[in-house]
Amino acid sequence: MAVDENLLQKAKDNPEDIWFDEAVKLAKQLGWVESRKRGSHVIFYHPQGQSVRAKYPLPLNLQRGRNGKAKSYQVRQMLQMAKEMGIV
């Protein structure tokens, strides 16, 4: 799946202003695969995740905040993991 460069740049520039649905869309575009949903959490794994397992032992977790936006620290974590895997 192609990465929406505008959405990626928006996430990099202002992770506090990413809607939850945008974060899920971006995660999928970056290669994460939805593993399961638990309440307000959506859990993802990445096929290349073994390369960053030591630093990020848990899968990617995205959660909808009260305002409908993704939690900014989770967006930053997703971008950092993608960067360390060489995706972005």
VEXDREN-2710 file (C-alpha; in Angstrom, 1 decimal):
% VEXDREN-2710
k/r/px/py/pz
1/MET/0.0/0.0/0.0
2/ALA/1.3/3.4/-0.9
3/VAL/2.0/5.9/1.9
4/ASP/0.1/9.1/1.9
5/GLU/3.0/11.5/2.1
6/ASN/0.8/14.4/3.3
7/LEU/-0.5/12.3/6.2
8/LEU/3.0/11.2/7.0
9/GLN/4.3/14.7/7.0
10/LYS/1.3/15.8/9.2
11/ALA/2.1/13.1/11.7
12/LYS/5.8/14.1/11.8
13/ASP/5.1/17.8/12.1
14/ASN/2.3/17.6/14.6
15/PRO/1.6/14.2/16.2
16/GLU/-0.9/15.8/18.6
17/ASP/-3.2/16.7/15.7
18/ILE/-3.7/13.2/14.2
19/TRP/-7.1/11.7/14.3
20/PHE/-7.3/8.1/15.5
21/ASP/-8.6/6.9/12.1
22/GLU/-5.7/8.7/10.4
23/ALA/-3.2/7.0/12.7
24/VAL/-4.6/3.6/12.0
25/LYS/-4.6/4.3/8.2
26/LEU/-0.9/5.5/8.4
27/ALA/0.1/2.4/10.4
28/LYS/-1.4/0.1/7.8
29/GLN/0.3/2.1/5.0
30/LEU/3.7/1.8/6.8
31/GLY/3.2/-2.0/6.9
32/TRP/1.8/-2.7/10.3
33/VAL/-0.8/-5.5/10.4
34/GLU/-3.8/-5.2/12.7
35/SER/-3.5/-8.0/15.2
36/ARG/-6.5/-7.4/17.5
37/LYS/-8.8/-4.8/19.0
38/ARG/-9.2/-4.5/22.8
39/GLY/-11.7/-1.9/23.9
40/SER/-10.3/1.4/22.7
41/HIS/-6.9/-0.1/21.7
42/VAL/-5.9/-1.4/18.3
43/ILE/-2.8/-3.7/18.5
44/PHE/-0.5/-4.0/15.5
45/TYR/2.6/-6.1/14.6
46/HIS/5.1/-5.4/11.8
47/PRO/6.8/-8.2/9.8
48/GLN/10.1/-6.3/10.2
49/GLY/9.5/-5.8/14.0
50/GLN/12.2/-8.3/15.0
51/SER/14.8/-5.7/14.0
52/VAL/13.7/-3.3/16.8
53/ARG/12.4/-5.9/19.3
54/ALA/15.2/-5.1/21.8
55/LYS/14.2/-1.4/22.0
56/TYR/10.4/-1.9/21.5
57/PRO/9.5/-5.2/23.0
58/LEU/5.8/-4.7/22.7
59/PRO/3.7/-4.4/19.5
60/LEU/2.4/-1.1/18.3
61/ASN/-0.6/0.0/20.3
62/LEU/-2.9/2.8/19.1
63/GLN/-5.6/4.2/21.3
64/ARG/-8.3/6.8/20.6
65/GLY/-8.2/9.7/23.0
66/ARG/-11.2/11.4/24.5
67/ASN/-11.2/14.0/21.7
68/GLY/-11.2/11.4/18.9
69/LYS/-7.5/11.9/18.2
70/ALA/-4.7/9.4/18.5
71/LYS/-2.5/9.6/21.5
72/SER/0.5/11.7/20.4
73/TYR/3.1/9.6/22.2
74/GLN/1.8/6.5/20.3
75/VAL/2.0/8.4/17.0
76/ARG/5.6/9.4/17.8
77/GLN/6.4/5.8/18.8
78/MET/5.0/4.5/15.5
79/LEU/7.1/7.0/13.6
80/GLN/10.3/6.2/15.6
81/MET/9.8/2.5/15.1
82/ALA/9.3/3.0/11.4
83/LYS/12.4/5.1/11.2
84/GLU/14.5/2.5/13.0
85/MET/13.2/-0.2/10.6
86/GLY/14.2/2.0/7.7
87/ILE/10.6/2.5/6.5
88/VAL/10.5/6.3/6.7
END
